[in-house]
């Protein structure tokens, strides 16, 4: 962040007004320039005396905008640091927000011209603000500028702090949706990991309630995007997409119902169901660019995890072979792939041709999974209580034995 140090007694604001005015009117001739510079300085001085900071901001921004292509980046950074500091001059929250809005809007109007510098100015402004909603407004302007100016790499690090920022900003639902969608779109554009992109897209979809169907319908296209991305992702096997109202609306949609059906297969069924769907709905794969071979590989891993979850702890090779529709010699490589993807923990018994499973992931975590977890926790709690009772009982016996031995010695 640039720091302007005054070299004379002149207010930094007046110094900036004078400098920008002289530069912007330099081509108009000395006589014209002198008159305009004097006029602008006089207006600025009156604004300062009367504490009219909201009137001063557009006056300074107009001249700064004119010289943006002429001045050096160092000079521009200093100029806009002084302009941004106007938000510290006012004690009125509404006025501060209005000043921040004026500056952010003006700076982001021409994103193709020195976009990195413009983004730096916006973040400088953000750091000077104390009011959460003003910070949010400037941040959203920065995201839009980053996209239009093709400098999104500068905003990517801030996405790691989004949850913290949301707690500080205390946004309404509408603003949360706008933020999540903006972040998701930037991540998609930057070809970041599918998980990061889908994570923010799902957060956007989760911000819609099932209570208002007309509002939920606004998210239909994004719901389709989320479903397609999940299906295409080779390393995503779990998800609660089916429970999200914005996604669930696709089930009864005349256009998107088949896509929803395919999602349901990936989250609740096995390979045989997928193959049946592929045979009856080949157009779905063409429409959304979904590769059948990739889906078969993903469904084999999902089906293997499902077999391990729903059958006994020992899974015979032939059961895996039949479920995955592969040759028996391919069983072990597929088990190793599932272990690598952290879908299962197991041991392979090659002699007895069984896989001994200790853990398998849940594709969805709904009511049944919560009930199962509750049952396991209750069982563990009972087992621990039994162990404690046994230890205490053994201790009593041991203490009694020692007491009897002591009497016998006497």
C-alpha positions, 0 to 999 in steps of 0.5 A: 500500500502506498503511503503519501508523505506531505512535503509541505504544509499543503493538505495532501488532498489539495496537493493531489487535486493540484497535481491531477488538475495540472496534468489533465489540463496540460494540453489546453494551454497555460492560460486555460490550465491555470484557470481550471487548476485554480477553480478545482483547487478552490472547490476542493478547499471549500469541500475540506473546510465544510467537511463535504467529503462526498462532494470532494470524492467525485471531483478528485476521481474525475481528474484522476480518471483523465490522467490514468493513462498518462501518469506513472503507476507510482504516481497513480498509486499515491494519488488513489491512496489519498482519494481512498483515505477520504473514507477516513475523513468522514464519521458518517457510516452512510457517507463512508459507504457512498464514498467507497461506492463512488471510488470502487465504481470509478476505478473498476469502469475500465478494467482493461487499462492497468487492471492489476493496478486498479485491483491494488487500488481496490484492495487498498480501499478495502483495507481502509474500511471499517464497515463490513457491508462497505468491505463486501461491496468493494470486494465484489467490485474487485472480483468483477474487475479481476474477471473483466481485466483477466487478472483473477490470479490476484484474487485467488488467495483471498478465497481461502478466507471466505468463511472468515470474511462471511462471519465478519460481513454478516451478509444476507442470503442474497449477498451470500449467493452472489459471493459464492457464485462469483467465486465459483465462476472465477475458480472454473475460469482459472481451471482450479481443482474441480473440488474447489469449484464445486465446493463453492457452487454447492454453497451457492445452491445450498443458499436456496430454500425449498420454500420459494419455488420461484426463487429456487428456479433461478438456480436451475442452470447452476444446479445442472452445472454442479451435477455435470461437474460431479459426474465428470469428476474422476476423484469425487465419490461422495456428496449431498447433492440430492438433498439440496432443493435447487438440485432436487427441482431437476427431478421433475423437470421435463428437460433435466429429469434424465440428468437427475436420474443419472446423478441418483445412480452415481450416489445410490446405485451400482454399475448395472444400473448405470449401464442400463441408463446408458443404453436407454439415454445415450443422448444425455452423454452427448448433450453434456459431454459426459464420457461413458468410459470415464463413468464406467471407471468411476462407477466401478470404484463406487460399486466396489465401495458399496459392496464393501459397505453393505456386505459382510466384512469379508468380500469374495473375489467372485462378488467383486468380479460380478458387481464390477463386471470384470475378469477375476484377475482384475479384482486386485487392481481395482481393490488397490485403486479403491484403496488409493482413492481412500474409498476403502481400507482393507486387506487382500487375502490372496490365498482365500480370495477374499477382501477383508474390509475395515472401512468403506465410505458413504456416498451420501450421509443422510438420515439412515447414515446418522442413525447408523452412526448413532447406533455405533456410538451407542455400542462403543459407549456401552463397550467402554462402560463394560470395560470400565466396570471390568477394570473396577471389578478386577481392582476390587478383587485385587484390593481384597486379595491384598488385604487378606494376604496382609492379615495372614502375614500378621 
